[in-house]
């Protein structure tokens, strides 16, 4: 079994086109999604493996650390502590 993604906007538009009624109904969603998959109107997600998966994890970790450091620097400015002191504590 392979994992595929269907654009929610396409599901909504297809549902409206099929029955010419814009109402929201959860009962119609599975049928519309199945129809889109059968027609091949989906995308396959890219799931990295090996070194590319590690690179994705490392990049996400770096982004989180940069965000945390910026938050600490903003806090230091707010309570009047030089930001160099905070950076020296992290290393």
C-alpha positions, 0 to 999 in steps of 0.5 A, a space after each residue: 500500500 502506498 501513501 498518497 495525498 489529495 489536495 483538500 481544495 480539489 476534493 471540495 471543487 470535485 464534490 461541488 462539480 459532481 452534484 452541483 451542490 456546494 453543501 458540506 457533507 462528510 458522507 460525500 468526502 470518502 467517495 470523492 477522495 476515492 474517485 480522485 485517487 482512482 483518476 490519478 489526481 493525487 501526489 506522492 509525498 517525498 519521504 527522505 531516507 538515509 543521509 537525506 532524512 538525517 539532514 532534514 532532522 538536523 535542519 529542523 533541530 537547527 531551526 528550533 535552536 535558532 528560534 530558542 536563542 532568539 527568544 532568549 536574546 529577546 528576553 535578555 533585552 527585556 530584562 536588560 542583560 547583555 545578549 553576549 552573556 547568554 550566548 557564552 552560557 550556551 557554548 
